[in-house]
Amino acid sequence: MSDDKKKDTQEEARARQAQASDDASALAQPGAESDIAEPEPFTELENLHAEVAGLKDKLLRTLADMENMRRRTEKEIADAKTYGVANFAREMLTFADNLRRAVDSVPEQSREGLEQNIRTLIEGVELTERDFVSRLARFGVKKIEAQGQRFDPNQHEALFEIPDESVPNGTVAQVVEPGYTIGERVLRPAKVGVARGGPKA
């Protein structure tokens, strides 16, 4: 190889080495740009805002669900307190009916001729009935006042019709068995006879 060619090859090698050194120093500088694209600050901010809005929406929905559950639980507890004795109270209505039948079996006018101890017994049964009904009332059990009222299928059970033109059609003319409510619910409907033939109400 001639001296000129050797010289050219050495110069090319030095030039390549210098270029490589420049590239390495440029990459080592803090402000050097890399091939990896960094996220745009505004795009990242928009993404964070969207994420915050989503989390806020989830939080509000969770709070609303918790509030609804709290209200439902409170209503269930109140219903349990009010209606928890419904089955027992329904069974006790027969006892109240029997007390009333015992009192009604001796009409007021026929009591005058009875002995004092019999009258005292009847008065005791009346007192027991009143006391029992008042105790039921403490648990929200109340008698349905059906006599003379307009027939209501939600509270009354019609057993028969009574021809009577003196009262409006559909009026409760006779109560065969009293009805009771507990809270806002019907515990037992009143069994009634309904007037027909009168003017329409």
PyRosetta script that sets phi, psi and omega in degrees:
from pyrosetta import init, pose_from_sequence

init()
pose = pose_from_sequence("MSDDKKKDTQEEARARQAQASDDASALAQPGAESDIAEPEPFTELENLHAEVAGLKDKLLRTLADMENMRRRTEKEIADAKTYGVANFAREMLTFADNLRRAVDSVPEQSREGLEQNIRTLIEGVELTERDFVSRLARFGVKKIEAQGQRFDPNQHEALFEIPDESVPNGTVAQVVEPGYTIGERVLRPAKVGVARGGPKA")
pose.set_psi(1, 138.1)
pose.set_omega(1, -178.1)
pose.set_phi(2, -76.9)
pose.set_psi(2, 162.7)
pose.set_omega(2, -178.8)
pose.set_phi(3, -64.2)
pose.set_psi(3, -34.5)
pose.set_omega(3, -179.0)
pose.set_phi(4, -64.9)
pose.set_psi(4, -42.3)
pose.set_omega(4, -178.4)
pose.set_phi(5, -67.1)
pose.set_psi(5, -39.9)
pose.set_omega(5, 177.9)
pose.set_phi(6, -61.0)
pose.set_psi(6, -41.0)
pose.set_omega(6, -178.2)
pose.set_phi(7, -64.5)
pose.set_psi(7, -42.7)
pose.set_omega(7, 179.4)
pose.set_phi(8, -64.0)
pose.set_psi(8, -41.9)
pose.set_omega(8, -178.8)
pose.set_phi(9, -64.9)
pose.set_psi(9, -40.8)
pose.set_omega(9, 179.0)
pose.set_phi(10, -66.6)
pose.set_psi(10, -39.3)
pose.set_omega(10, 179.3)
pose.set_phi(11, -66.6)
pose.set_psi(11, -39.7)
pose.set_omega(11, 178.0)
pose.set_phi(12, -63.9)
pose.set_psi(12, -40.8)
pose.set_omega(12, 179.0)
pose.set_phi(13, -62.9)
pose.set_psi(13, -42.1)
pose.set_omega(13, 179.2)
pose.set_phi(14, -66.2)
pose.set_psi(14, -39.6)
pose.set_omega(14, -179.5)
pose.set_phi(15, -63.4)
pose.set_psi(15, -43.1)
pose.set_omega(15, 178.9)
pose.set_phi(16, -63.8)
pose.set_psi(16, -39.7)
pose.set_omega(16, 180.0)
pose.set_phi(17, -65.6)
pose.set_psi(17, -41.1)
pose.set_omega(17, 179.3)
pose.set_phi(18, -65.9)
pose.set_psi(18, -40.5)
pose.set_omega(18, 178.7)
pose.set_phi(19, -63.4)
pose.set_psi(19, -43.7)
pose.set_omega(19, 179.6)
pose.set_phi(20, -63.9)
pose.set_psi(20, -38.6)
pose.set_omega(20, 178.6)
pose.set_phi(21, -65.3)
pose.set_psi(21, -41.1)
pose.set_omega(21, 178.4)
pose.set_phi(22, -62.8)
pose.set_psi(22, -42.2)
pose.set_omega(22, -180.0)
pose.set_phi(23, -63.1)
pose.set_psi(23, -42.8)
pose.set_omega(23, -179.3)
pose.set_phi(24, -64.6)
pose.set_psi(24, -41.3)
pose.set_omega(24, -179.5)
pose.set_phi(25, -69.2)
pose.set_psi(25, -33.8)
pose.set_omega(25, 178.9)
pose.set_phi(26, -66.9)
pose.set_psi(26, -39.3)
pose.set_omega(26, 178.8)
pose.set_phi(27, -70.5)
pose.set_psi(27, -29.0)
pose.set_omega(27, -178.1)
pose.set_phi(28, -75.5)
pose.set_psi(28, -16.8)
pose.set_omega(28, -179.0)
pose.set_phi(29, -70.3)
pose.set_psi(29, 145.0)
pose.set_omega(29, -177.0)
pose.set_phi(30, -63.0)
pose.set_psi(30, -35.7)
pose.set_omega(30, -176.2)
pose.set_phi(31, -86.2)
pose.set_psi(31, 9.3)
pose.set_omega(31, -175.8)
pose.set_phi(32, -68.8)
pose.set_psi(32, 138.9)
pose.set_omega(32, 179.8)
pose.set_phi(33, -83.6)
pose.set_psi(33, 138.9)
pose.set_omega(33, 177.7)
pose.set_phi(34, -106.4)
pose.set_psi(34, 170.2)
pose.set_omega(34, 179.6)
pose.set_phi(35, -74.8)
pose.set_psi(35, -20.2)
pose.set_omega(35, -179.0)
pose.set_phi(36, -79.4)
pose.set_psi(36, 124.6)
pose.set_omega(36, -178.2)
pose.set_phi(37, -80.4)
pose.set_psi(37, 127.3)
pose.set_omega(37, 177.5)
pose.set_phi(38, -81.8)
pose.set_psi(38, 148.9)
pose.set_omega(38, -178.7)
pose.set_phi(39, -66.0)
pose.set_psi(39, 149.1)
pose.set_omega(39, 178.5)
pose.set_phi(40, -71.1)
pose.set_psi(40, 131.4)
pose.set_omega(40, -176.3)
pose.set_phi(41, -59.0)
pose.set_psi(41, -39.5)
pose.set_omega(41, -178.1)
pose.set_phi(42, -69.0)
pose.set_psi(42, -37.2)
pose.set_omega(42, 177.6)
pose.set_phi(43, -64.1)
pose.set_psi(43, -43.2)
pose.set_omega(43, 179.7)
pose.set_phi(44, -64.6)
pose.set_psi(44, -38.9)
pose.set_omega(44, 178.4)
pose.set_phi(45, -65.0)
pose.set_psi(45, -42.3)
pose.set_omega(45, 177.4)
pose.set_phi(46, -62.5)
pose.set_psi(46, -40.6)
pose.set_omega(46, 178.2)
pose.set_phi(47, -62.7)
pose.set_psi(47, -41.0)
pose.set_omega(47, 179.1)
pose.set_phi(48, -65.8)
pose.set_psi(48, -40.8)
pose.set_omega(48, 177.0)
pose.set_phi(49, -62.0)
pose.set_psi(49, -42.3)
pose.set_omega(49, 179.2)
pose.set_phi(50, -63.7)
pose.set_psi(50, -40.9)
pose.set_omega(50, 179.7)
pose.set_phi(51, -65.3)
pose.set_psi(51, -41.8)
pose.set_omega(51, 178.2)
pose.set_phi(52, -63.0)
pose.set_psi(52, -43.0)
pose.set_omega(52, 179.6)
pose.set_phi(53, -62.5)
pose.set_psi(53, -41.5)
pose.set_omega(53, 177.9)
pose.set_phi(54, -63.1)
pose.set_psi(54, -43.5)
pose.set_omega(54, 179.3)
pose.set_phi(55, -66.6)
pose.set_psi(55, -37.8)
pose.set_omega(55, 178.4)
pose.set_phi(56, -64.3)
pose.set_psi(56, -42.0)
pose.set_omega(56, 178.4)
pose.set_phi(57, -61.6)
pose.set_psi(57, -44.3)
pose.set_omega(57, 178.3)
pose.set_phi(58, -62.2)
pose.set_psi(58, -40.7)
pose.set_omega(58, 179.9)
pose.set_phi(59, -63.3)
pose.set_psi(59, -45.3)
pose.set_omega(59, -179.5)
pose.set_phi(60, -64.1)
pose.set_psi(60, -39.0)
pose.set_omega(60, 177.9)
pose.set_phi(61, -65.3)
pose.set_psi(61, -41.0)
pose.set_omega(61, 179.1)
pose.set_phi(62, -64.3)
pose.set_psi(62, -42.5)
pose.set_omega(62, 178.0)
pose.set_phi(63, -63.2)
pose.set_psi(63, -40.6)
pose.set_omega(63, 178.5)
pose.set_phi(64, -64.7)
pose.set_psi(64, -41.7)
pose.set_omega(64, 177.6)
pose.set_phi(65, -62.4)
pose.set_psi(65, -41.8)
pose.set_omega(65, 179.8)
pose.set_phi(66, -64.7)
pose.set_psi(66, -40.0)
pose.set_omega(66, 179.3)
pose.set_phi(67, -65.6)
pose.set_psi(67, -42.9)
pose.set_omega(67, 177.8)
pose.set_phi(68, -62.8)
pose.set_psi(68, -41.2)
pose.set_omega(68, 179.6)
pose.set_phi(69, -65.7)
pose.set_psi(69, -38.3)
pose.set_omega(69, 178.3)
pose.set_phi(70, -63.6)
pose.set_psi(70, -43.4)
pose.set_omega(70, 179.5)
pose.set_phi(71, -64.8)
pose.set_psi(71, -43.0)
pose.set_omega(71, 178.4)
pose.set_phi(72, -61.1)
pose.set_psi(72, -42.4)
pose.set_omega(72, -179.9)
pose.set_phi(73, -64.2)
pose.set_psi(73, -43.0)
pose.set_omega(73, 178.1)
pose.set_phi(74, -61.2)
pose.set_psi(74, -41.2)
pose.set_omega(74, 179.4)
pose.set_phi(75, -65.8)
pose.set_psi(75, -41.8)
pose.set_omega(75, 179.4)
pose.set_phi(76, -63.6)
pose.set_psi(76, -38.8)
pose.set_omega(76, 178.2)
pose.set_phi(77, -65.8)
pose.set_psi(77, -44.0)
pose.set_omega(77, 179.5)
pose.set_phi(78, -63.7)
pose.set_psi(78, -41.2)
pose.set_omega(78, 177.8)
pose.set_phi(79, -63.9)
pose.set_psi(79, -40.5)
pose.set_omega(79, 179.5)
pose.set_phi(80, -62.9)
pose.set_psi(80, -39.1)
pose.set_omega(80, 178.4)
pose.set_phi(81, -67.2)
pose.set_psi(81, -41.2)
pose.set_omega(81, -176.3)
pose.set_phi(82, -76.9)
pose.set_psi(82, -46.1)
pose.set_omega(82, -171.0)
pose.set_phi(83, -104.8)
pose.set_psi(83, 2.9)
pose.set_omega(83, -179.4)
pose.set_phi(84, -63.4)
pose.set_psi(84, -26.8)
pose.set_omega(84, -178.2)
pose.set_phi(85, -97.3)
pose.set_psi(85, 10.4)
pose.set_omega(85, -173.5)
pose.set_phi(86, -59.2)
pose.set_psi(86, -46.8)
pose.set_omega(86, -178.0)
pose.set_phi(87, -64.1)
pose.set_psi(87, -42.9)
pose.set_omega(87, 178.7)
pose.set_phi(88, -63.8)
pose.set_psi(88, -44.8)
pose.set_omega(88, -179.3)
pose.set_phi(89, -62.6)
pose.set_psi(89, -39.4)
pose.set_omega(89, 179.6)
pose.set_phi(90, -61.5)
pose.set_psi(90, -40.1)
pose.set_omega(90, 178.1)
pose.set_phi(91, -66.4)
pose.set_psi(91, -34.1)
pose.set_omega(91, -177.5)
pose.set_phi(92, -75.5)
pose.set_psi(92, -15.1)
pose.set_omega(92, -179.5)
pose.set_phi(93, -63.5)
pose.set_psi(93, -32.2)
pose.set_omega(93, 177.4)
pose.set_phi(94, -62.3)
pose.set_psi(94, -37.7)
pose.set_omega(94, 177.3)
pose.set_phi(95, -62.7)
pose.set_psi(95, -44.3)
pose.set_omega(95, 177.8)
pose.set_phi(96, -62.3)
pose.set_psi(96, -40.3)
pose.set_omega(96, 178.6)
pose.set_phi(97, -61.9)
pose.set_psi(97, -43.3)
pose.set_omega(97, -178.1)
pose.set_phi(98, -65.8)
pose.set_psi(98, -37.8)
pose.set_omega(98, 176.0)
pose.set_phi(99, -62.4)
pose.set_psi(99, -42.5)
pose.set_omega(99, -179.5)
pose.set_phi(100, -65.7)
pose.set_psi(100, -40.3)
pose.set_omega(100, 178.9)
pose.set_phi(101, -63.0)
pose.set_psi(101, -39.4)
pose.set_omega(101, 179.4)
pose.set_phi(102, -62.4)
pose.set_psi(102, -41.3)
pose.set_omega(102, 179.7)
pose.set_phi(103, -69.0)
pose.set_psi(103, -43.4)
pose.set_omega(103, -177.7)
pose.set_phi(104, -69.3)
pose.set_psi(104, -20.1)
pose.set_omega(104, -177.7)
pose.set_phi(105, -69.1)
pose.set_psi(105, -18.3)
pose.set_omega(105, 176.5)
pose.set_phi(106, -118.2)
pose.set_psi(106, 98.1)
pose.set_omega(106, -178.3)
pose.set_phi(107, -60.6)
pose.set_psi(107, 155.6)
pose.set_omega(107, -176.0)
pose.set_phi(108, -57.8)
pose.set_psi(108, -42.7)
pose.set_omega(108, -176.3)
pose.set_phi(109, -69.3)
pose.set_psi(109, -26.6)
pose.set_omega(109, -179.1)
pose.set_phi(110, -85.7)
pose.set_psi(110, -4.9)
pose.set_omega(110, -179.1)
pose.set_phi(111, -75.7)
pose.set_psi(111, -21.2)
pose.set_omega(111, -176.6)
pose.set_phi(112, -62.0)
pose.set_psi(112, -37.9)
pose.set_omega(112, -175.8)
pose.set_phi(113, -85.2)
pose.set_psi(113, 0.2)
pose.set_omega(113, -177.6)
pose.set_phi(114, -83.9)
pose.set_psi(114, 158.5)
pose.set_omega(114, 176.6)
pose.set_phi(115, -67.7)
pose.set_psi(115, 159.3)
pose.set_omega(115, -176.0)
pose.set_phi(116, -61.3)
pose.set_psi(116, -41.8)
pose.set_omega(116, -177.6)
pose.set_phi(117, -67.3)
pose.set_psi(117, -32.4)
pose.set_omega(117, 176.8)
pose.set_phi(118, -69.5)
pose.set_psi(118, -43.0)
pose.set_omega(118, 177.8)
pose.set_phi(119, -61.5)
pose.set_psi(119, -40.3)
pose.set_omega(119, 178.8)
pose.set_phi(120, -63.5)
pose.set_psi(120, -39.5)
pose.set_omega(120, 177.3)
pose.set_phi(121, -61.4)
pose.set_psi(121, -45.1)
pose.set_omega(121, -179.6)
pose.set_phi(122, -63.7)
pose.set_psi(122, -43.3)
pose.set_omega(122, 177.8)
pose.set_phi(123, -62.3)
pose.set_psi(123, -37.4)
pose.set_omega(123, 177.5)
pose.set_phi(124, -64.3)
pose.set_psi(124, -38.8)
pose.set_omega(124, 177.1)
pose.set_phi(125, -65.7)
pose.set_psi(125, -41.8)
pose.set_omega(125, 177.7)
pose.set_phi(126, -61.3)
pose.set_psi(126, -43.9)
pose.set_omega(126, 179.4)
pose.set_phi(127, -63.1)
pose.set_psi(127, -41.1)
pose.set_omega(127, 178.2)
pose.set_phi(128, -62.5)
pose.set_psi(128, -41.4)
pose.set_omega(128, 179.9)
pose.set_phi(129, -63.9)
pose.set_psi(129, -46.8)
pose.set_omega(129, 179.8)
pose.set_phi(130, -60.7)
pose.set_psi(130, -42.5)
pose.set_omega(130, 180.0)
pose.set_phi(131, -64.0)
pose.set_psi(131, -42.0)
pose.set_omega(131, -179.4)
pose.set_phi(132, -64.3)
pose.set_psi(132, -44.3)
pose.set_omega(132, 179.5)
pose.set_phi(133, -63.7)
pose.set_psi(133, -38.6)
pose.set_omega(133, 179.1)
pose.set_phi(134, -67.9)
pose.set_psi(134, -33.8)
pose.set_omega(134, 176.9)
pose.set_phi(135, -68.9)
pose.set_psi(135, -38.2)
pose.set_omega(135, 175.1)
pose.set_phi(136, -61.6)
pose.set_psi(136, -38.7)
pose.set_omega(136, -178.5)
pose.set_phi(137, -63.0)
pose.set_psi(137, -30.4)
pose.set_omega(137, 177.5)
pose.set_phi(138, -62.7)
pose.set_psi(138, -25.1)
pose.set_omega(138, 178.5)
pose.set_phi(139, -100.1)
pose.set_psi(139, 16.8)
pose.set_omega(139, 175.2)
pose.set_phi(140, 85.1)
pose.set_psi(140, 8.2)
pose.set_omega(140, 179.6)
pose.set_phi(141, -90.9)
pose.set_psi(141, 120.0)
pose.set_omega(141, -177.6)
pose.set_phi(142, -130.0)
pose.set_psi(142, 149.5)
pose.set_omega(142, 179.7)
pose.set_phi(143, -75.8)
pose.set_psi(143, 140.4)
pose.set_omega(143, 175.2)
pose.set_phi(144, -84.6)
pose.set_psi(144, 121.8)
pose.set_omega(144, 177.5)
pose.set_phi(145, -84.1)
pose.set_psi(145, 96.8)
pose.set_omega(145, -172.9)
pose.set_phi(146, -98.3)
pose.set_psi(146, -30.7)
pose.set_omega(146, -174.4)
pose.set_phi(147, -57.8)
pose.set_psi(147, 124.9)
pose.set_omega(147, 177.7)
pose.set_phi(148, 81.1)
pose.set_psi(148, -3.1)
pose.set_omega(148, 180.0)
pose.set_phi(149, -88.0)
pose.set_psi(149, 160.8)
pose.set_omega(149, 174.4)
pose.set_phi(150, -69.6)
pose.set_psi(150, 139.0)
pose.set_omega(150, -178.6)
pose.set_phi(151, -60.4)
pose.set_psi(151, 127.3)
pose.set_omega(151, 179.0)
pose.set_phi(152, -123.5)
pose.set_psi(152, 110.2)
pose.set_omega(152, -177.2)
pose.set_phi(153, -61.8)
pose.set_psi(153, -17.2)
pose.set_omega(153, 177.7)
pose.set_phi(154, -77.3)
pose.set_psi(154, -23.4)
pose.set_omega(154, -177.5)
pose.set_phi(155, -120.0)
pose.set_psi(155, -16.8)
pose.set_omega(155, -175.5)
pose.set_phi(156, -121.4)
pose.set_psi(156, 149.2)
pose.set_omega(156, 173.2)
pose.set_phi(157, -119.3)
pose.set_psi(157, 113.7)
pose.set_omega(157, -177.0)
pose.set_phi(158, -79.2)
pose.set_psi(158, 123.8)
pose.set_omega(158, 178.5)
pose.set_phi(159, -97.7)
pose.set_psi(159, -31.9)
pose.set_omega(159, -178.3)
pose.set_phi(160, -161.1)
pose.set_psi(160, 169.5)
pose.set_omega(160, 176.3)
pose.set_phi(161, -110.6)
pose.set_psi(161, 145.8)
pose.set_omega(161, -179.7)
pose.set_phi(162, -119.2)
pose.set_psi(162, 118.6)
pose.set_omega(162, 176.6)
pose.set_phi(163, -65.5)
pose.set_psi(163, 118.5)
pose.set_omega(163, -179.0)
pose.set_phi(164, -157.0)
pose.set_psi(164, 111.3)
pose.set_omega(164, -177.6)
pose.set_phi(165, -88.8)
pose.set_psi(165, -4.3)
pose.set_omega(165, -176.5)
pose.set_phi(166, -83.1)
pose.set_psi(166, -14.9)
pose.set_omega(166, 179.7)
pose.set_phi(167, -123.2)
pose.set_psi(167, 156.9)
pose.set_omega(167, 179.5)
pose.set_phi(168, -59.9)
pose.set_psi(168, 146.4)
pose.set_omega(168, 178.4)
pose.set_phi(169, -58.1)
pose.set_psi(169, 134.7)
pose.set_omega(169, 179.0)
pose.set_phi(170, 88.9)
pose.set_psi(170, 10.8)
pose.set_omega(170, 177.7)
pose.set_phi(171, -87.0)
pose.set_psi(171, 142.6)
pose.set_omega(171, 176.3)
pose.set_phi(172, -72.5)
pose.set_psi(172, 113.7)
pose.set_omega(172, -176.6)
pose.set_phi(173, -97.7)
pose.set_psi(173, -24.5)
pose.set_omega(173, -178.7)
pose.set_phi(174, -148.6)
pose.set_psi(174, 137.2)
pose.set_omega(174, 176.5)
pose.set_phi(175, -106.6)
pose.set_psi(175, 114.9)
pose.set_omega(175, -179.9)
pose.set_phi(176, -83.2)
pose.set_psi(176, -42.8)
pose.set_omega(176, 178.7)
pose.set_phi(177, -141.7)
pose.set_psi(177, 125.3)
pose.set_omega(177, -176.9)
pose.set_phi(178, -66.9)
pose.set_psi(178, 150.0)
pose.set_omega(178, 176.5)
pose.set_phi(179, -103.5)
pose.set_psi(179, 163.6)
pose.set_omega(179, -178.6)
pose.set_phi(180, -138.4)
pose.set_psi(180, 150.9)
pose.set_omega(180, 173.4)
pose.set_phi(181, -117.0)
pose.set_psi(181, 156.0)
pose.set_omega(181, 171.3)
pose.set_phi(182, -129.8)
pose.set_psi(182, 119.1)
pose.set_omega(182, -173.4)
pose.set_phi(183, 62.6)
pose.set_psi(183, -123.0)
pose.set_omega(183, 179.1)
pose.set_phi(184, -105.5)
pose.set_psi(184, 6.9)
pose.set_omega(184, -178.3)
pose.set_phi(185, -106.2)
pose.set_psi(185, 152.6)
pose.set_omega(185, 176.0)
pose.set_phi(186, -82.3)
pose.set_psi(186, 122.0)
pose.set_omega(186, 177.6)
pose.set_phi(187, -82.2)
pose.set_psi(187, -43.2)
pose.set_omega(187, 175.6)
pose.set_phi(188, -151.9)
pose.set_psi(188, 127.2)
pose.set_omega(188, 179.4)
pose.set_phi(189, -71.0)
pose.set_psi(189, 151.7)
pose.set_omega(189, 177.0)
pose.set_phi(190, -76.6)
pose.set_psi(190, 132.3)
pose.set_omega(190, 177.7)
pose.set_phi(191, -90.2)
pose.set_psi(191, 120.5)
pose.set_omega(191, -168.3)
pose.set_phi(192, -135.1)
pose.set_psi(192, 163.5)
pose.set_omega(192, 167.8)
pose.set_phi(193, -107.3)
pose.set_psi(193, 135.1)
pose.set_omega(193, -172.7)
pose.set_phi(194, -111.4)
pose.set_psi(194, 134.7)
pose.set_omega(194, -179.7)
pose.set_phi(195, -74.5)
pose.set_psi(195, 143.4)
pose.set_omega(195, 174.1)
pose.set_phi(196, -139.9)
pose.set_psi(196, 157.6)
pose.set_omega(196, 179.6)
pose.set_phi(197, 101.6)
pose.set_psi(197, -14.2)
pose.set_omega(197, 179.9)
pose.set_phi(198, -86.5)
pose.set_psi(198, -175.5)
pose.set_omega(198, 178.3)
pose.set_phi(199, -65.1)
pose.set_psi(199, 151.1)
pose.set_omega(199, 179.7)
pose.set_phi(200, -71.6)
pose.set_psi(200, 137.1)
pose.set_omega(200, -178.5)
pose.set_phi(201, -79.4)
pose.dump_pdb("model.pdb")
